[in-house]
Amino acid sequence: MRVLLCLLSEQHVPNLLSVHHFQPDRVVLVRTGTMTKATEYFLDALSLAQFPQDRVEVLPLDDENNLASVRRCLHQGFAKFPQANWIANVTGGLKPMSIAAYEFFKALDARIVYVDSRNPNQILGLDGQPTETCSYVLSLDEFLAGYGFQVSKAWPKIVESEDRARKWWPLARAIAEHAPDQNLLHVAAGDAGRQEWTDARNRGILVKACHTQHLSAAIRAALINSWQLTDMDAAAVGSIDKYQGTFLTGGWLEAFLWKLLADHASQLGLEHVHLGVEARKKDTQAPTDFDVAFLMNHSLGAIECKSGDQEHSDDPNQPLDKLEARIQQFRALRVNPVLATTSPKILDATNSVKATFAQRAAIYNCRIVTVHQIRELAMEPATPELVARILLNRR
């Protein structure tokens, strides 16, 4: 029998990967009094991967700072399976817990491993054994579950939105190249215009000449070709549904960036690149949505998109502050946030990000993608090196 010991912490990835890598017959979890919820979330993540909970033993630890207390807990766990082949993952927990576990299992000549969070697929041997590479890839569901979140938008709905994004890719690319900073649907000022905008997103509208006459010939042609609209009075006219309305009023940007990442995922080392993911904390009803989400080195990447001229936004910091507020609840997830914005208000006279905005983004550890970079991506979409540099900050 193979038994894996894990020291529970809020960062579940190293422990979860070790379970999938070693495929133990039993898992023994050492948890402190503050880790009750973390235990529940860890078991949820294991269940999603079809690992039976009846093969998991949870050992409560009275005092995580007391070596003697940790040793007693380890003795208790070992006594349950004294004849087993033990593997001790000493990555989690506080330092006294790791030290005590290392000493305890070293004396038993057991396998002792450690996972560096910067390279979580590398399982290091602290017992002189060589490093092992974990080939298991966590799903987005598993990753979120380990932190107490669940994907609340049905996966078939996400797949449908991704299918539409693929189909409308030529239109998204044309917008990104020729009109990324324009409001594509021209509506009247005031309440009537706001209602038209809302209707377009909620149920679709009849697009009239006044809605699209301001667009360039390239964008009008792309609209006509993608949605079978009619060319009339130097405008694209015809009926559009709510999905097309959402796309035209801003959704094109997340569709454009999602497909770039999805197309180059293997070259960029990305997994589970998805469009329009909603996640909510377990036992709550308020979802947090991500325009684009993906896993990179077993951490979460998230892109927030703000398109159009944004002329009615008085505070250019508002989208960044809102993104940070939403990301804060995921801080333990090591989220890598990106704000893709077409706003000219964040740029200086040289078209660089203003110093004050850049400093604010740096505090939030958020990458900013500007309108000029979006246009650059549209002009060279088949270049993974460019996608990596602009969206992932890889040189």
C-alpha positions in Angstrom: 0.0 0.0 0.0 1.2 3.5 -0.9 0.3 6.3 1.5 0.9 10.0 0.8 1.2 12.6 3.6 0.2 16.2 2.8 0.5 19.2 5.1 -2.6 21.3 4.3 -2.4 24.9 3.5 -4.4 27.5 1.5 -2.2 26.9 -1.5 -3.6 23.5 -2.6 -1.8 23.0 -6.0 1.4 21.4 -4.7 -0.6 18.8 -2.7 -3.1 18.2 -5.4 -0.5 17.6 -8.0 1.4 15.2 -5.7 -1.8 13.1 -5.3 -2.3 12.8 -9.0 1.4 12.1 -9.6 1.9 9.4 -7.0 -1.6 7.9 -7.2 -1.6 6.7 -3.6 -3.9 4.2 -2.1 -4.5 6.5 0.9 -3.9 10.2 1.5 -3.3 11.5 5.0 -4.0 15.2 5.5 -2.6 17.1 8.4 -4.6 20.2 9.1 -4.6 22.9 11.7 -7.7 24.4 13.3 -7.7 27.3 10.8 -7.7 25.0 7.8 -11.2 23.5 8.1 -12.5 25.3 5.0 -9.3 24.5 3.1 -9.8 20.9 3.9 -13.3 21.0 2.5 -12.1 22.7 -0.7 -9.2 20.3 -1.1 -11.6 17.4 -0.9 -13.9 19.0 -3.4 -11.0 19.4 -5.9 -10.1 15.7 -5.4 -13.7 14.7 -6.0 -13.7 16.5 -9.3 -10.8 14.3 -10.4 -12.7 11.2 -9.2 -10.4 10.5 -6.2 -12.7 8.9 -3.6 -13.0 10.8 -0.3 -13.1 7.5 1.7 -9.4 7.1 0.8 -8.5 10.3 2.6 -7.7 10.5 6.3 -7.8 14.0 7.9 -5.6 14.4 11.1 -6.3 17.5 13.2 -3.2 19.2 14.6 -3.6 21.0 17.9 -0.6 23.4 17.7 1.2 23.9 14.4 4.0 25.8 16.1 4.8 23.1 18.6 7.2 20.4 17.3 6.1 17.9 19.9 2.5 18.4 18.9 3.3 17.9 15.2 5.2 14.7 16.0 2.3 13.3 18.0 0.0 14.0 15.0 2.4 12.3 12.6 2.8 9.2 14.9 -1.0 9.0 15.0 -1.2 9.0 11.2 1.7 6.5 10.7 0.1 4.1 13.2 -2.9 3.8 10.9 -0.8 2.3 8.1 2.5 1.2 9.7 3.3 -1.3 6.9 2.7 1.0 4.0 5.2 2.7 1.7 5.0 6.3 2.8 5.7 9.4 0.7 5.8 12.7 2.7 5.1 15.9 0.8 6.4 18.6 3.2 5.5 21.6 1.0 2.5 22.9 2.9 1.9 24.0 6.4 4.0 26.2 8.6 7.8 25.7 9.0 7.6 23.7 12.2 5.2 21.3 10.5 7.6 20.9 7.5 10.6 20.4 9.8 8.9 17.8 12.0 7.5 15.9 9.0 11.0 15.9 7.4 12.7 14.6 10.5 10.0 12.0 11.2 10.0 10.4 7.8 13.7 10.7 7.3 14.1 8.5 10.3 11.8 6.0 8.6 13.8 6.2 5.4 10.6 7.2 3.6 10.3 9.1 0.4 10.3 12.9 1.1 9.3 15.4 -1.6 8.9 19.1 -1.9 7.1 21.2 -4.6 8.4 24.7 -5.5 5.4 26.9 -6.2 7.3 28.6 -9.1 7.6 25.2 -10.9 4.8 23.1 -9.4 5.1 20.3 -12.0 8.6 19.6 -10.7 8.5 17.3 -7.6 11.9 17.6 -5.8 13.3 14.7 -3.8 14.6 15.9 -0.4 15.7 12.3 0.3 18.4 12.2 -2.4 16.0 10.8 -5.1 15.9 12.6 -8.5 13.4 15.2 -9.4 10.2 13.9 -10.9 8.0 15.7 -13.4 4.3 15.6 -12.9 2.4 15.3 -16.2 -1.0 15.8 -14.7 -2.8 19.0 -15.8 -5.3 20.5 -13.5 -8.7 21.5 -15.0 -10.0 25.0 -14.3 -12.8 23.4 -12.3 -10.2 21.6 -10.0 -8.1 24.7 -9.7 -11.0 26.9 -8.6 -12.5 24.2 -6.4 -9.3 24.0 -4.3 -9.8 27.7 -3.3 -13.5 27.3 -2.6 -14.8 28.6 -6.0 -16.8 26.9 -8.7 -17.5 27.6 -12.3 -21.1 28.9 -12.2 -21.7 29.4 -15.9 -22.6 26.1 -17.6 -19.8 24.7 -19.7 -22.1 24.1 -22.7 -22.8 27.9 -22.7 -19.1 28.7 -22.6 -18.5 26.3 -25.5 -21.3 28.0 -27.5 -19.8 31.4 -26.9 -16.4 30.1 -28.0 -17.9 28.6 -31.2 -19.4 32.0 -32.0 -16.0 33.7 -31.4 -14.3 31.3 -33.8 -17.0 31.9 -36.5 -16.8 35.7 -36.1 -13.0 35.9 -35.8 -12.5 37.7 -39.2 -14.9 40.4 -37.9 -13.1 40.7 -34.6 -9.8 40.9 -36.2 -11.0 43.6 -38.7 -12.3 45.7 -35.7 -9.1 45.3 -33.8 -7.0 46.5 -36.7 -9.2 49.3 -38.1 -11.5 50.5 -35.3 -10.5 49.2 -31.9 -11.1 52.6 -30.2 -14.5 53.3 -31.9 -18.0 52.7 -30.6 -19.2 50.4 -33.4 -22.9 50.9 -32.9 -23.8 54.6 -33.1 -26.8 55.4 -31.0 -28.6 58.6 -30.0 -27.6 60.6 -27.0 -29.5 60.4 -23.7 -32.0 57.8 -22.5 -33.1 56.7 -25.9 -29.6 55.8 -27.0 -28.9 54.0 -23.7 -32.0 51.9 -24.2 -31.0 51.0 -27.8 -27.6 49.9 -26.5 -29.2 47.8 -23.8 -31.7 46.3 -26.3 -28.9 45.4 -28.6 -27.2 43.4 -25.8 -30.3 41.8 -24.3 -32.5 40.9 -27.3 -30.9 42.2 -30.5 -32.1 45.1 -32.7 -32.7 46.1 -36.3 -29.5 47.8 -37.4 -30.3 50.9 -39.4 -28.0 53.1 -41.6 -27.7 55.6 -38.8 -26.1 53.0 -36.6 -23.2 52.1 -38.9 -22.6 54.9 -41.5 -19.7 56.2 -39.4 -17.8 53.0 -39.8 -15.0 52.5 -42.3 -15.5 50.5 -45.5 -13.4 47.7 -44.1 -15.5 47.3 -41.0 -18.8 47.5 -42.9 -17.6 44.9 -45.3 -16.6 42.6 -42.4 -20.0 43.1 -40.8 -21.8 42.3 -44.1 -19.7 39.2 -44.8 -19.9 37.8 -41.2 -23.6 38.4 -40.5 -25.2 38.6 -43.9 -26.2 42.2 -43.4 -27.1 44.4 -46.4 -25.0 47.2 -47.9 -27.3 50.2 -48.0 -26.6 53.9 -48.1 -22.9 53.4 -47.2 -24.0 51.4 -44.1 -24.5 47.8 -43.0 -28.1 47.2 -42.1 -30.2 44.3 -41.0 -31.3 42.4 -37.9 -28.9 41.2 -35.3 -29.5 39.0 -32.3 -28.4 39.6 -28.7 -25.2 37.7 -29.2 -24.3 39.8 -32.2 -25.4 42.9 -30.3 -23.1 42.1 -27.4 -20.3 41.4 -29.8 -20.8 44.8 -31.5 -21.1 46.7 -28.2 -17.8 45.5 -26.8 -17.7 41.7 -26.8 -15.5 41.6 -29.9 -12.4 42.4 -27.9 -12.5 39.4 -25.5 -13.4 37.2 -28.5 -10.4 38.5 -30.3 -7.9 38.1 -27.4 -9.4 34.7 -26.5 -8.9 33.2 -29.9 -5.3 34.5 -30.1 -4.4 32.7 -26.8 -6.4 29.6 -27.7 -4.7 29.3 -31.2 -1.2 29.6 -29.7 -1.9 27.8 -26.4 0.5 24.9 -26.9 3.4 27.2 -28.0 2.7 29.5 -25.0 2.4 26.8 -22.4 -1.3 27.6 -21.6 -4.0 25.2 -20.6 -7.8 25.6 -20.5 -8.1 28.9 -22.3 -11.8 29.9 -22.0 -14.1 32.8 -22.9 -16.6 34.3 -20.5 -16.0 32.2 -17.4 -18.0 33.0 -14.3 -16.9 31.7 -10.9 -18.5 32.1 -7.5 -17.5 31.3 -4.0 -19.0 28.1 -2.7 -22.4 28.6 -1.0 -22.8 32.2 -2.4 -24.8 33.6 -5.3 -22.6 36.5 -6.5 -20.5 35.4 -9.5 -17.2 37.0 -10.6 -16.8 37.0 -14.4 -13.6 36.8 -16.4 -13.7 37.9 -20.0 -10.8 35.5 -20.7 -9.4 32.9 -18.3 -6.6 30.4 -18.6 -4.1 28.4 -16.6 -0.4 29.1 -16.9 2.1 27.1 -14.9 -0.8 26.0 -12.6 -1.8 29.6 -11.8 -4.8 31.5 -13.1 -4.6 34.2 -15.9 -7.4 36.6 -16.3 -8.0 39.3 -18.9 -10.5 42.1 -18.4 -11.5 43.9 -21.6 -12.7 47.5 -22.1 -13.4 48.6 -25.7 -14.7 51.6 -27.6 -13.7 55.2 -27.1 -14.9 55.3 -23.4 -15.5 59.0 -23.8 -18.1 58.9 -21.0 -15.8 57.5 -18.5 -14.6 60.3 -16.3 -12.0 58.3 -14.3 -9.6 56.2 -16.5 -8.5 54.4 -13.3 -12.0 53.0 -12.8 -11.6 49.8 -14.9 -8.3 49.1 -13.2 -9.7 49.6 -9.7 -12.7 47.5 -10.5 -10.5 44.7 -11.8 -8.4 44.8 -8.7 -11.4 44.7 -6.4 -12.6 41.6 -8.2 -9.2 40.0 -8.2 -8.7 40.6 -4.5 -11.1 37.8 -3.6 -8.9 35.5 -5.7 -5.6 36.8 -4.4 -4.7 33.4 -2.9 -5.1 32.0 -6.4 -2.0 33.8 -7.7 -4.1 35.5 -10.4 -2.1 37.1 -13.2 -4.5 39.9 -14.2 -4.4 41.8 -17.5 -6.4 44.9 -18.4 -6.9 45.3 -22.2 -8.3 48.8 -22.8 -8.8 51.0 -25.8 -9.1 54.1 -23.7 -6.9 57.1 -24.9 -7.1 58.6 -21.5 -4.4 56.3 -20.1 -1.9 57.3 -22.8 0.5 60.3 -22.8 1.6 62.3 -25.8 4.0 59.5 -27.0 1.2 56.9 -26.8 2.9 55.3 -23.8 0.9 54.4 -20.7 0.9 57.5 -18.4 3.3 57.1 -15.5 0.6 57.5 -12.8 -1.5 54.8 -14.4 1.5 52.5 -14.9 2.4 52.9 -11.2 -1.1 52.1 -10.1 -1.1 49.0 -12.4 2.3 47.9 -11.0 0.9 48.1 -7.4 -2.0 45.8 -8.5 0.5 43.6 -10.4 -1.7 44.1 -13.4 -0.5 44.1 -17.0 -1.9 46.8 -19.3 -2.6 46.2 -23.0 -3.2 49.4 -25.0 -5.1 50.1 -28.1 -1.9 50.3 -30.2 -0.9 46.8 -29.0 -4.3 45.5 -29.8 -4.0 46.8 -33.3 -0.5 45.3 -33.5 -1.8 41.9 -32.6 -4.5 42.2 -35.3 -1.9 42.9 -37.9 0.2 39.9 -36.9 -2.2 37.3 -35.3 -0.1 34.3 -36.4 2.9 35.3 -34.4 3.0 33.5 -31.0 6.1 35.5 -29.9 4.2 38.7 -30.3 1.2 37.3 -28.4 3.5 36.2 -25.6 5.2 39.6 -25.4 2.1 41.7 -25.4 -0.4 39.6 -23.4 2.0 37.5 -21.2 4.9 39.9 -20.8 7.4 37.4 -22.1 10.5 38.8 -23.8 
